[in-house]
Amino acid sequence: MGLGEAYLQVADRTSEPWEDVWFEWRRGSDASYLGATNAPGVGQSSVHRADFIDALVTHLPEGIAQFGKRATQVKQQGDEVQVLFADGTECRCDLLIGADGIKSALRSHVLEGQGLAPQVPRFSGTCAYRGMVDSLHLREAYRAHGIDEHLVDVPQMYLGLDGHILTFPVRNGGIINVVAFISDRSEPKPTWPADAPWVREASQREMLDAFAGWGGAARALLECIPAPTVWALHDLAELPGYVHGRVVLIGDAAHAMLPHQGTGAAQGLEDAYFLA
């Protein structure tokens, strides 16, 4: 795709001598070491979403990328496609590639055009508490609790019953990204209230209560996040088709998946590559 150099300029990697480590795996109860997953030559490579989008835009002709747009409706007539946006504007084209996310407004157009019923996202039963922690602040907290600062330097995966917490550095190691997953297995087919937001602010107390009984390292980490957000994780069942006329779906609009291993973003890029 010709993006390798631009990606490397904005991406983070695990620092030496752990540059090949993807994650270290530890028990959430006491942070004891279970093992490590290595990816020689790659390690844990991550990038802030905004930085990556900026890198993508630099590879497009001036004025092509426009932000702040949300498609609401699409119409096809002959060899032309008309897209209507929430701000009242429209765009006409000869081919429309719909990459408008898991809540795609274009998906129903494609499915209905095939005589199929609409498909809506389904709740996974898992929620994720998220926060960004200044790495210096985390080091101070670990020192105060007698916890090895190695856990700051290397991406970590803490495992517990129906939950796991992952950490990895972003912004050249200055910030530690923290995502704490917790799953409710009480219902075989969990549902999310239709009127409830998928993302909301949460209190630190709510998050700590969700991980009650976890060990000192996990608790000290979460105590460094004063105002987490909590995300209700949804995915999408496999669609029977992705094309109707001159409209095609890619990315999360076509096959939204849970955010583990960065697979959703990678699959979206693969879609674009193979379509091109």
C-alpha positions as CSV (number, residue, x, y, z in Angstrom):
1,M,0.0,0.0,0.0
2,G,3.0,2.3,0.2
3,L,2.3,3.3,3.8
4,G,5.1,1.4,5.5
5,E,7.5,4.4,6.0
6,A,4.7,6.8,7.0
7,Y,3.5,4.2,9.6
8,L,6.9,3.7,11.1
9,Q,7.3,7.5,11.6
10,V,4.3,7.7,13.8
11,A,4.1,4.2,15.3
12,D,5.3,3.0,18.7
13,R,7.3,-0.1,19.4
14,T,8.5,-1.9,22.5
15,S,11.8,-0.5,23.6
16,E,15.1,-2.5,23.5
17,P,15.9,-5.1,24.7
18,W,12.3,-6.2,24.6
19,E,11.6,-5.1,21.0
20,D,10.4,-8.5,19.9
21,V,7.8,-8.9,22.7
22,W,4.2,-8.6,21.6
23,F,2.8,-9.3,25.1
24,E,3.9,-10.7,28.4
25,W,1.1,-12.8,29.9
26,R,0.5,-12.7,33.7
27,R,-2.0,-13.8,36.3
28,G,-4.2,-11.0,37.3
29,S,-4.2,-12.2,40.9
30,D,-0.5,-11.6,41.6
31,A,1.1,-10.6,38.3
32,S,3.1,-13.8,38.3
33,Y,4.7,-14.5,34.9
34,L,3.0,-17.1,32.6
35,G,4.9,-16.5,29.4
36,A,5.4,-14.2,26.5
37,T,4.4,-14.0,22.8
38,N,7.2,-12.8,20.6
39,A,6.9,-11.3,17.1
40,P,10.5,-11.0,15.9
41,G,11.2,-7.8,14.0
42,V,7.8,-6.4,14.9
43,G,7.1,-6.8,18.6
44,Q,4.2,-4.7,19.9
45,S,3.7,-2.1,17.2
46,S,0.9,0.3,17.7
47,V,-0.2,3.8,16.6
48,H,-2.6,6.4,17.9
49,R,-5.7,6.4,15.6
50,A,-5.5,10.2,15.0
51,D,-1.8,10.0,14.0
52,F,-2.5,7.1,11.6
53,I,-5.4,8.9,9.9
54,D,-3.1,12.0,9.5
55,A,-0.5,9.7,7.9
56,L,-3.1,8.3,5.5
57,V,-4.3,11.7,4.5
58,T,-0.8,12.8,3.4
59,H,-0.9,10.1,0.7
60,L,-4.1,11.5,-0.9
61,P,-4.4,14.4,-3.3
62,E,-5.1,17.8,-1.7
63,G,-8.7,18.3,-0.8
64,I,-9.8,14.7,-1.2
65,A,-10.3,13.8,2.5
66,Q,-13.2,15.6,4.2
67,F,-14.0,15.0,7.9
68,G,-17.1,15.5,10.0
69,K,-19.4,13.8,7.5
70,R,-22.0,11.2,8.3
71,A,-23.9,9.4,5.6
72,T,-27.6,9.0,6.2
73,Q,-29.0,7.7,2.9
74,V,-27.9,6.4,-0.5
75,K,-29.8,6.3,-3.8
76,Q,-28.9,4.6,-7.0
77,Q,-30.1,5.5,-10.5
78,G,-28.6,4.2,-13.6
79,D,-24.8,4.6,-13.4
80,E,-24.9,7.2,-10.6
81,V,-24.9,6.9,-6.9
82,Q,-26.2,9.8,-4.7
83,V,-25.1,9.9,-1.0
84,L,-26.9,12.2,1.5
85,F,-25.2,13.5,4.6
86,A,-26.4,14.5,8.0
87,D,-25.3,18.1,7.4
88,G,-27.6,18.5,4.4
89,T,-24.9,18.1,1.8
90,E,-24.7,15.4,-0.9
91,C,-22.2,13.7,-3.1
92,R,-22.7,12.0,-6.5
93,C,-20.3,9.3,-7.8
94,D,-20.2,6.3,-10.1
95,L,-19.1,3.9,-7.3
96,L,-19.6,4.1,-3.6
97,I,-17.4,2.2,-1.1
98,G,-19.2,2.2,2.2
99,A,-16.7,2.2,5.2
100,D,-19.0,4.0,7.6
101,G,-18.5,1.7,10.6
102,I,-20.4,-0.8,12.7
103,K,-23.4,1.5,12.8
104,S,-23.4,1.8,9.0
105,A,-26.2,3.7,7.4
106,L,-25.3,2.1,4.1
107,R,-25.5,-1.5,5.1
108,S,-29.3,-1.6,5.0
109,H,-29.3,-0.3,1.5
110,V,-27.1,-3.1,0.3
111,L,-29.0,-5.8,2.1
112,E,-32.4,-4.6,1.1
113,G,-31.2,-4.3,-2.5
114,Q,-30.5,-8.1,-2.2
115,G,-33.9,-8.7,-0.8
116,L,-32.5,-9.4,2.7
117,A,-33.4,-8.3,6.1
118,P,-31.3,-5.6,7.8
119,Q,-28.6,-6.7,10.2
120,V,-27.9,-4.8,13.4
121,P,-24.9,-5.1,15.7
122,R,-25.1,-7.6,18.6
123,F,-23.8,-7.1,22.1
124,S,-21.0,-9.5,23.1
125,G,-21.6,-9.5,26.8
126,T,-18.2,-7.8,27.3
127,C,-17.5,-4.2,28.4
128,A,-14.1,-2.5,28.4
129,Y,-12.9,0.2,30.7
130,R,-10.4,2.4,29.0
131,G,-7.9,5.1,30.1
132,M,-4.6,6.6,29.2
133,V,-1.9,6.9,32.0
134,D,1.2,9.0,32.0
135,S,4.1,6.6,32.2
136,L,5.9,8.6,34.8
137,H,2.9,8.6,37.0
138,L,2.5,4.9,36.6
139,R,6.2,4.4,37.5
140,E,5.7,6.4,40.7
141,A,2.6,4.4,41.6
142,Y,4.4,1.1,41.1
143,R,7.4,2.2,43.1
144,A,5.1,3.2,45.9
145,H,3.6,-0.3,45.9
146,G,6.9,-2.1,45.4
147,I,5.9,-3.3,41.9
148,D,8.6,-3.9,39.3
149,E,8.7,-1.1,36.8
150,H,9.4,-3.6,34.1
151,L,5.6,-3.9,33.9
152,V,5.6,-0.3,32.5
153,D,8.3,-0.9,29.9
154,V,6.8,-4.0,28.3
155,P,3.2,-4.6,27.0
156,Q,1.3,-6.7,29.6
157,M,-1.7,-8.9,29.5
158,Y,-3.2,-9.7,33.0
159,L,-5.6,-12.6,33.0
160,G,-8.5,-13.4,35.3
161,L,-11.9,-15.1,35.4
162,D,-14.1,-13.5,32.7
163,G,-11.7,-10.6,32.5
164,H,-8.3,-9.4,31.3
165,I,-6.4,-6.1,31.3
166,L,-3.9,-5.1,28.7
167,T,-1.4,-2.3,28.6
168,F,0.9,-1.0,25.9
169,P,2.8,2.2,25.3
170,V,1.8,4.9,22.8
171,R,3.2,8.4,22.0
172,N,6.8,7.2,22.2
173,G,6.3,5.5,25.5
174,G,5.1,8.7,27.3
175,I,1.5,7.3,27.6
176,I,0.4,3.8,28.6
177,N,-2.9,2.7,27.0
178,V,-5.0,0.6,29.4
179,V,-8.0,-1.5,28.4
180,A,-9.7,-3.6,31.1
181,F,-12.2,-6.1,29.8
182,I,-14.9,-7.7,31.9
183,S,-17.5,-10.2,30.6
184,D,-20.9,-11.1,32.0
185,R,-21.7,-14.7,31.3
186,S,-25.0,-14.8,33.1
187,E,-27.0,-14.7,29.8
188,P,-26.5,-17.0,26.8
189,K,-27.6,-14.2,24.4
190,P,-26.8,-10.9,26.1
191,T,-28.5,-7.8,25.0
192,W,-27.7,-4.1,25.4
193,P,-30.6,-1.6,26.1
194,A,-31.6,0.1,22.8
195,D,-31.6,3.6,24.4
196,A,-28.2,3.2,26.3
197,P,-25.0,4.6,24.8
198,W,-22.3,2.2,23.8
199,V,-19.7,4.5,25.3
200,R,-20.1,6.5,28.5
201,E,-18.1,8.0,31.3
202,A,-17.6,5.8,34.4
203,S,-16.3,6.4,37.9
204,Q,-13.1,4.9,39.1
205,R,-15.0,3.2,41.9
206,E,-17.2,1.4,39.4
207,M,-14.1,0.1,37.5
208,L,-12.3,-1.0,40.7
209,D,-15.4,-2.8,41.9
210,A,-15.6,-4.7,38.5
211,F,-12.0,-5.9,39.2
212,A,-12.4,-6.6,43.0
213,G,-10.2,-9.4,44.1
214,W,-7.5,-8.8,41.4
215,G,-3.9,-8.4,42.6
216,G,-1.8,-5.4,43.6
217,A,-0.3,-4.6,40.1
218,A,-3.7,-4.6,38.4
219,R,-5.3,-2.5,41.1
220,A,-2.4,0.0,41.2
221,L,-2.7,0.3,37.4
222,L,-6.5,1.0,37.5
223,E,-6.0,3.4,40.4
224,C,-4.0,5.6,38.0
225,I,-7.2,6.1,35.9
226,P,-9.3,8.7,37.7
227,A,-12.0,9.1,35.0
228,P,-12.3,6.0,32.8
229,T,-14.7,5.5,29.9
230,V,-16.6,2.2,29.5
231,W,-17.4,0.7,26.1
232,A,-20.1,-1.9,25.4
233,L,-18.4,-4.2,22.8
234,H,-20.5,-5.2,19.8
235,D,-19.9,-7.2,16.7
236,L,-21.8,-8.1,13.5
237,A,-23.0,-11.5,12.3
238,E,-21.6,-12.6,9.0
239,L,-23.5,-10.9,6.1
240,P,-24.8,-12.9,3.2
241,G,-23.5,-10.3,0.7
242,Y,-21.6,-7.0,0.6
243,V,-22.5,-5.6,-2.8
244,H,-25.6,-4.1,-4.4
245,G,-25.3,-2.4,-7.7
246,R,-22.6,0.3,-7.4
247,V,-22.4,0.2,-3.6
248,V,-20.0,-2.1,-1.7
249,L,-19.3,-2.4,2.0
250,I,-15.9,-2.8,3.6
251,G,-14.4,-2.6,7.1
252,D,-16.7,-2.6,10.1
253,A,-19.7,-1.7,7.9
254,A,-19.2,-5.2,6.4
255,H,-17.8,-7.3,9.2
256,A,-17.4,-5.5,12.5
257,M,-15.5,-7.6,15.0
258,L,-14.4,-7.3,18.6
259,P,-11.3,-5.1,19.2
260,H,-8.8,-7.9,20.1
261,Q,-5.4,-7.8,18.4
262,G,-6.3,-4.8,16.4
263,T,-8.0,-7.1,13.9
264,G,-10.8,-4.8,12.9
265,A,-8.5,-2.0,11.6
266,A,-6.2,-4.5,9.9
267,Q,-9.2,-6.2,8.1
268,G,-10.4,-2.8,6.9
269,L,-7.0,-2.1,5.4
270,E,-6.9,-5.5,3.8
271,D,-10.4,-4.9,2.3
272,A,-9.2,-1.7,0.7
273,Y,-6.0,-3.3,-0.6
274,F,-7.7,-6.2,-2.3
275,L,-10.6,-4.1,-3.6
276,A,-8.0,-1.7,-5.2
